């Protein structure tokens, strides 16, 4: 494979293909002693070099892999505490002009009805999610000029104006800086856009036509988003399109580029595995096993400790629980991947889901694994974002906020949504979590705020 470079206008390299390939070749030769030293460095929670990440991605030895998974779980607990953030995606539109060969939304799929929610219909679905207990929502849409930034922004604004959602994130196609600024001004929190694969030849093969065919425009969108005012951005590969080691190391390189230029790593890194989709790929070109997925999560946790590692309902319930112990920090729950899927009937789904449990069921599972379900939306609303969030997280200052705010949102959920059996289960989780708070002043304030929630006060946080 030849050396392919992606340049910014200022001649900054985002991903150096030749470097990634050489690092992976070198990483595969790392000795048992090398891996032990790399894990020792990674366990500090300060991140890893690309060289170290390449070696970790190349681990095959069972003992070394077990050590990696253990260290990643320890770093996750130290950085974010026991909290696991829960959210739901809300699909706005399945209209798309792109030709992505792996996606049910692809333009060539003409066998099913397309649908784009009006802003009023988006509010209906958001209210359905709110009635389940969600306080954050991720809006997702295909790429079609008829449903561009003005449409997406109007949906964001309508949801804020007509529901109790506290933060609205957006996963939307790449845009120019002015359009991203319009989206940010509408109130969007995190902006997500996945490169899918960083391997240019594969990218060109699986994106034969449409705006998405432009690799360079897509990879530069995070820089434009931050320039437009988004402090928090989300990236990720679609695992299975190409060698997962290449795409994961390139994802880490992308996050490091953002840190070097803006002082903030990617806020989230998603790890979707390629799944069957209607009129899409029926076989995965480069399958990723469950064990390999655990390794991927662990490497992301050590390489980018401040990032939320997001696991979608593409994965089954048992595996999602296991991933929480090796570095994952965010789960979608009760997901529907079709527009109007929560309240307005069936339409084309983007991909098939593997975990169809409800929010209460996922909460119960999270608790059973020893973690705290969190519906927190605080950081986006108090300025703990971007470079500030990265700094505080790496410095070990976020765990106390994450634990306390998770318990407050869990108390709200108990008071407003939980049924009897779950109320008791979650109540014990709050008692246990309160006992783990190390800072006496925060513990005292938390006890007072939990009491305020019992008395009817809502949306209080640290």
Helices and strands as residue ranges (DSSP letters): E 5-7, E 13-16, H 17-27, H 32-42, H 50-57, H 62-80, E 83-93, H 119-132, E 136-141, G 145-147, H 149-162, E 167-171, H 177-185, E 188-192, H 200-206, G 211-213, H 215-219, H 221-227, E 233-236, H 244-262, E 268-270, H 290-303, E 308-311, H 317-324, E 330-332, H 359-368, E 372-374, H 379-382, H 386-394, H 399-416, H 420-435, H 440-454
